[in-house]
């Protein structure tokens, strides 16, 4: 089958109208509002309810709020959380928390940011970041240990001081906390 092509007229053979049309598009886009974000300097505002990466928090006295109940580990769909409970005798920096975890790891490569860990935590020790950029140069960098998770979380300012209330109640009853 032979396709008959239309002959080009004089203006079409010059290519000048096509070049002028391209310049028109370029000039029109030059004066429009920029849509490109300069990423490291500018960041998106995350909406309310955004579920980012999980992290651990400390109470006002600097103690880990996690009591190593392992509910977050059991409820995690991709099994990204690993908790090693303390051995006999517990941890000296735990204070009134009987079972501060010896090890707490979250593999951010496996985490699907579902937020189940935050919902199930009875001590409100795990929260979700509002940051959306998790970067690393190796796989090992994206496995966050307890120290890194606590550094991300910092101190959580509770309205209710759960452990202080329990210690005060124990003192009022005459029982050592």
C-alpha positions as CSV (number, residue, x, y, z in Angstrom):
1,X,0.0,0.0,0.0
2,X,1.3,3.4,-1.0
3,X,0.5,6.4,1.1
4,X,0.1,9.6,-0.7
5,X,1.7,12.5,1.2
6,X,0.6,16.0,0.9
7,X,3.2,18.3,-0.5
8,X,4.6,20.9,1.9
9,X,3.9,24.5,1.1
10,X,6.6,27.2,1.3
11,X,6.0,28.1,5.0
12,X,6.0,24.5,6.1
13,X,9.3,24.0,4.3
14,X,10.9,26.9,6.1
15,X,10.3,25.5,9.6
16,X,10.2,29.1,10.8
17,X,6.6,29.0,12.0
18,X,7.3,25.8,14.0
19,X,10.3,27.5,15.7
20,X,8.2,30.6,16.5
21,X,5.5,28.4,17.9
22,X,8.0,26.7,20.1
23,X,9.3,30.1,21.4
24,X,5.7,31.1,22.2
25,X,5.2,28.0,24.3
26,X,8.6,28.6,26.1
27,X,7.8,32.3,26.8
28,X,4.3,31.4,28.1
29,X,5.7,28.8,30.5
30,X,8.5,31.2,31.6
31,X,6.0,33.6,33.1
32,X,3.7,31.1,34.7
33,X,3.9,30.2,38.4
34,X,6.7,27.6,39.0
35,X,5.6,24.1,39.9
36,X,9.0,22.7,40.6
37,X,9.9,22.4,44.3
38,X,13.5,23.0,45.4
39,X,13.4,19.9,47.6
40,X,16.0,20.2,50.3
41,X,15.1,23.8,51.0
42,X,11.4,23.5,50.5
43,X,9.2,20.7,51.8
44,X,5.6,19.8,51.4
45,X,3.2,20.4,54.2
46,X,2.0,17.0,55.2
47,X,-1.8,16.7,55.7
48,X,-3.4,15.9,59.0
49,X,-3.5,12.1,59.6
50,X,-0.4,11.5,57.6
51,X,1.2,8.2,58.6
52,X,5.0,8.4,58.4
53,X,7.8,6.3,60.0
54,X,7.3,5.1,63.5
55,X,9.6,6.3,66.4
56,X,9.9,5.9,70.1
57,X,9.4,8.6,72.8
58,X,10.7,9.1,76.3
59,X,8.8,10.5,79.3
60,X,9.5,13.8,81.0
61,X,12.2,12.2,83.2
62,X,14.1,10.8,80.1
63,X,13.0,7.2,80.5
64,X,11.9,5.0,77.6
65,X,8.1,4.8,77.7
66,X,8.1,1.3,76.0
67,X,7.5,-1.5,78.4
68,X,8.4,-4.3,76.0
69,X,4.8,-5.7,75.8
70,X,5.6,-6.6,72.2
71,X,2.1,-5.8,70.9
72,X,3.5,-3.6,68.1
73,X,5.7,-6.5,67.1
74,X,2.7,-8.9,66.9
75,X,0.4,-6.6,65.1
76,X,3.0,-5.4,62.5
77,X,1.8,-6.9,59.1
78,X,5.2,-7.1,57.4
79,X,7.0,-8.0,60.7
80,X,9.3,-5.0,60.5
81,X,9.5,-4.6,64.3
82,X,11.7,-6.7,66.5
83,X,11.8,-6.4,70.3
84,X,14.1,-8.2,72.6
85,X,12.7,-8.0,76.2
86,X,15.1,-7.4,79.1
87,X,16.7,-10.3,80.9
88,X,16.1,-11.0,84.6
89,X,16.6,-7.9,86.7
90,X,15.4,-5.5,84.1
91,X,17.2,-2.3,83.1
92,X,18.6,0.2,85.6
93,X,17.6,3.3,83.5
94,X,14.0,2.1,83.3
95,X,12.8,3.7,86.5
96,X,9.3,2.5,87.3
97,X,9.0,0.8,83.9
98,X,9.5,-2.9,84.8
99,X,10.3,-4.1,81.3
100,X,12.2,-1.5,79.2
101,X,13.3,-3.3,76.0
102,X,16.9,-4.4,75.7
103,X,16.7,-4.1,71.9
104,X,14.1,-2.4,69.8
105,X,14.5,-2.4,66.0
106,X,12.3,-1.3,63.1
107,X,13.3,-2.2,59.6
108,X,12.2,0.9,57.6
109,X,12.7,-1.1,54.3
110,X,9.9,-3.5,55.4
111,X,7.7,-1.0,57.2
112,X,4.5,-0.1,55.3
113,X,3.6,2.9,57.5
114,X,0.2,1.5,58.4
115,X,0.2,3.0,61.9
116,X,-1.0,-0.2,63.6
117,X,2.0,0.0,66.0
118,X,0.9,3.4,67.2
119,X,-2.8,2.3,67.6
120,X,-2.0,-0.8,69.6
121,X,0.6,0.7,72.0
122,X,-0.9,0.8,75.5
123,X,1.8,3.1,76.9
124,X,1.7,5.6,74.0
125,X,5.4,5.0,73.5
126,X,5.4,4.8,69.7
127,X,4.3,7.6,67.3
128,X,4.5,8.3,63.6
129,X,6.8,10.9,62.1
130,X,5.4,13.7,60.0
131,X,8.5,13.5,57.8
132,X,8.3,11.7,54.4
133,X,12.0,11.4,53.5
134,X,13.8,8.4,54.7
135,X,17.2,8.1,53.1
136,X,20.2,6.0,53.6
137,X,23.3,4.8,51.6
138,X,23.0,1.2,52.7
139,X,20.3,-1.2,53.9
140,X,21.8,-1.3,57.4
141,X,21.3,2.4,57.8
142,X,17.5,1.9,57.4
143,X,17.3,-0.5,60.3
144,X,16.6,1.8,63.1
145,X,17.7,0.6,66.6
146,X,16.4,1.8,69.9
147,X,18.8,4.7,70.3
148,X,18.0,6.1,66.8
149,X,14.3,5.7,67.3
150,X,14.5,7.5,70.7
151,X,16.6,10.3,69.1
152,X,13.9,10.9,66.5
153,X,11.1,10.9,69.0
154,X,12.6,12.9,71.9
155,X,10.6,13.6,75.0
156,X,6.8,13.3,74.8
157,X,4.9,15.9,76.8
158,X,2.0,13.9,78.3
159,X,-1.0,15.5,80.0
160,X,-1.1,12.4,82.2
161,X,2.0,11.3,84.0
162,X,1.1,7.6,84.2
163,X,4.1,6.3,86.1
164,X,4.2,9.3,88.5
165,X,0.6,8.7,89.3
166,X,1.2,5.0,90.0
167,X,4.2,5.9,92.3
168,X,2.1,8.5,94.1
169,X,-0.7,6.0,94.6
170,X,1.7,3.4,95.9
171,X,3.2,5.9,98.3
172,X,-0.3,7.0,99.5
173,X,-1.1,3.3,100.2
174,X,2.3,2.9,102.1
175,X,3.7,0.5,99.5
176,X,7.2,1.1,98.1
177,X,7.0,1.9,94.3
